[in-house]
Amino acid sequence: MTRWKITVEYDGTGFCGWQRQAHDLGVQQVLEEAVLKFSGEEVTLHVAGRTDAGVHAFANVAHFDLAKETTADVVRDALNFHVKPHKVAVLLAEAVPEDFHARFSALERSYLYRIANRRAPLTFDAERAWHVQKELNHEAMHEAAQMLLGQHDFSTFRAQNCQAKSPVKTLDQLDVRRECDELVFFVRARSFLYHQVRNMVGTLALVGVVLKPSR
């Protein structure tokens, strides 16, 4: 039995999120079915971070155990063949020790959140950015964001159905920068509460509107 670590990229549009659901399609299901098709084995994928509906991933890490003898290149290429036509790609497959766990071995997780800050509607980025037409002061937003760094009770920013045992988390980085008509948020921590990132971004957007530059 070999434990395989895979690094996965996917477009979350059209998925209910990472987790397999009874009445909707999750990324986990697509990958587990791909493993079954190439190996004949039913496996359960464990992931470093379960993403929500519509959330994309640049490098999400998961693992599964496989009895079939194979190679890393075959695992990667076979999964990429069998996930078609879904927008899911296995970037890397690696054999790892049996004590590796995608969730519990992760040292940190990071998110990139984008706000398209312009009057014109979105076309190419309609499913990849939050469209805010009102002018936002990114400097005020970044300054406010620094107050959230460190260990805090983040109950204000957790979803009502969050299943985390404790609302206390340690936020290592929350940067806000402007790139032309786009605001980019980079968030880094060991772990997050359910909806914590999107709720923090929404709150900071309110700061940006209230403190927008005078003309």
C-alpha positions in Angstrom: 0.0 0.0 0.0 1.4 3.4 -1.0 0.3 6.8 0.2 0.1 9.3 -2.6 0.3 13.0 -2.1 -1.2 15.0 -5.0 -1.1 18.8 -5.7 -4.2 19.9 -7.4 -5.3 22.9 -9.4 -9.0 23.5 -10.3 -11.5 26.0 -11.4 -14.2 25.9 -8.8 -17.0 27.2 -11.1 -19.8 24.7 -11.2 -18.6 22.7 -8.2 -20.3 22.6 -4.9 -16.8 22.9 -3.4 -14.2 20.4 -2.6 -16.2 18.0 -0.5 -18.2 15.1 -2.0 -22.0 15.8 -1.7 -25.0 13.5 -2.1 -26.9 15.8 -4.5 -24.1 18.0 -6.1 -20.7 17.6 -7.7 -17.6 18.2 -5.6 -13.9 18.2 -6.7 -13.3 15.3 -4.3 -15.8 13.1 -6.2 -14.2 13.8 -9.5 -10.8 12.8 -8.3 -12.0 9.7 -6.4 -13.8 8.5 -9.5 -10.7 9.1 -11.6 -8.6 7.0 -9.2 -11.2 4.2 -9.5 -11.2 4.3 -13.3 -7.4 3.9 -13.5 -6.8 1.6 -10.6 -10.0 -0.2 -9.9 -9.8 0.8 -6.3 -12.2 2.9 -4.3 -10.3 5.5 -2.2 -11.1 8.4 0.0 -9.2 11.6 -0.6 -8.1 13.7 2.4 -7.4 17.4 1.6 -5.4 20.2 3.2 -8.2 22.7 2.9 -11.8 22.1 1.8 -12.8 24.9 -0.5 -16.3 26.4 -0.8 -18.6 26.4 -3.8 -17.1 28.5 -6.6 -13.6 28.8 -5.0 -10.6 28.0 -7.2 -7.3 26.4 -6.2 -3.8 27.0 -7.4 -2.2 24.2 -5.3 -4.4 22.3 -3.0 -2.8 19.2 -1.5 -4.6 15.9 -1.0 -3.6 12.3 -0.3 -5.0 8.8 -0.7 -3.7 5.2 -0.3 -3.4 2.8 -3.2 -2.6 -0.9 -3.3 -1.8 -0.8 -7.0 1.9 -0.7 -7.8 2.5 2.3 -10.0 4.7 5.4 -10.4 4.2 9.1 -9.7 4.1 10.0 -13.4 1.4 7.4 -14.0 -0.7 8.6 -11.1 -0.5 12.2 -12.3 -1.1 11.4 -16.0 -3.9 8.9 -15.3 -5.8 11.2 -13.0 -5.5 14.0 -15.5 -6.9 11.8 -18.2 -9.8 10.5 -16.2 -10.9 13.8 -14.7 -11.8 15.1 -18.2 -13.9 17.2 -19.1 -13.8 18.8 -15.7 -11.4 21.8 -15.1 -9.3 19.9 -12.6 -5.5 19.2 -13.0 -3.1 17.2 -10.9 0.1 19.2 -11.0 2.3 16.7 -9.1 2.0 13.3 -7.6 4.5 12.0 -4.9 4.8 8.9 -2.9 5.0 9.9 0.8 5.5 8.2 4.2 2.4 6.6 5.7 2.3 9.1 8.5 1.8 12.0 6.1 -1.6 13.5 6.2 -2.7 16.3 3.9 -4.7 18.1 6.6 -2.7 17.6 9.7 0.8 17.8 8.1 0.1 21.2 6.5 2.1 24.0 8.1 0.1 26.8 6.7 -2.6 27.7 4.2 -2.9 30.8 2.0 -5.7 32.5 0.0 -5.7 35.0 -2.8 -8.9 37.1 -2.9 -9.6 39.6 -5.7 -11.9 42.7 -5.9 -12.4 44.2 -9.3 -12.8 47.9 -8.4 -14.3 49.5 -11.5 -17.5 50.8 -12.9 -17.5 48.6 -16.0 -19.0 45.0 -15.6 -16.7 42.0 -15.6 -16.3 39.6 -18.5 -13.3 37.3 -18.3 -13.2 37.6 -14.5 -16.9 37.3 -13.8 -16.4 34.0 -11.8 -13.0 35.0 -10.4 -13.3 38.3 -8.7 -15.8 40.3 -6.6 -17.0 43.3 -8.5 -17.3 46.5 -6.4 -18.1 49.6 -8.3 -17.6 52.1 -5.5 -14.1 53.5 -5.2 -12.1 51.7 -2.5 -9.2 53.1 -0.5 -6.8 50.2 -0.4 -4.4 51.9 1.9 -7.0 52.3 4.6 -8.0 48.7 4.1 -4.5 47.5 4.4 -4.0 49.5 7.6 -7.2 48.1 9.1 -6.1 44.6 8.1 -3.0 44.8 10.2 -5.2 45.0 13.3 -6.4 41.5 12.6 -2.9 39.9 12.7 -1.9 37.6 15.5 -4.0 35.4 17.7 -7.7 36.5 18.2 -11.1 35.2 18.7 -12.5 35.5 15.2 -16.1 34.6 16.1 -17.3 37.8 14.3 -15.9 36.4 11.0 -17.0 32.8 11.2 -20.1 31.4 9.4 -23.0 30.3 11.6 -22.6 26.7 10.6 -18.8 26.6 11.2 -17.8 23.3 12.8 -14.4 24.4 14.3 -14.1 23.6 17.9 -12.6 27.0 18.8 -13.0 30.4 17.2 -9.4 31.3 18.2 -7.0 31.5 15.3 -3.7 33.0 14.5 -3.5 35.2 11.4 0.0 35.5 10.0 -0.5 37.8 7.0 -3.2 39.9 5.5 -2.0 42.2 2.8 -4.1 44.5 0.6 -2.6 46.0 -2.5 -3.9 47.7 -5.6 -3.0 46.6 -9.1 -4.6 49.1 -11.5 -8.4 48.6 -11.0 -8.0 45.5 -8.9 -7.5 45.0 -5.2 -5.6 41.9 -4.3 -5.7 40.3 -0.8 -3.1 37.8 0.3 -4.0 35.9 3.5 -1.9 33.4 5.3 -2.4 31.3 8.5 -2.1 27.8 9.8 -5.9 27.3 9.5 -9.1 29.3 9.1 -12.7 29.3 10.2 -15.5 28.6 7.8 -16.0 31.7 5.6 -13.4 33.6 7.7 -11.5 35.0 4.7 -14.5 36.2 2.7 -16.0 37.8 5.8 -12.8 39.6 6.6 -12.5 40.9 3.0 -16.1 42.0 3.1 -15.5 44.0 6.3 -12.4 45.6 4.9 -14.3 46.6 1.8 -16.6 48.6 4.1 -13.6 50.3 5.6 -12.5 51.2 2.1 -15.8 52.8 1.1 -16.2 54.8 4.3 -12.6 56.1 4.1 -12.4 56.6 0.4 -10.2 59.5 -0.9 -12.0 62.8 -1.2 -12.0 64.5 -4.6 
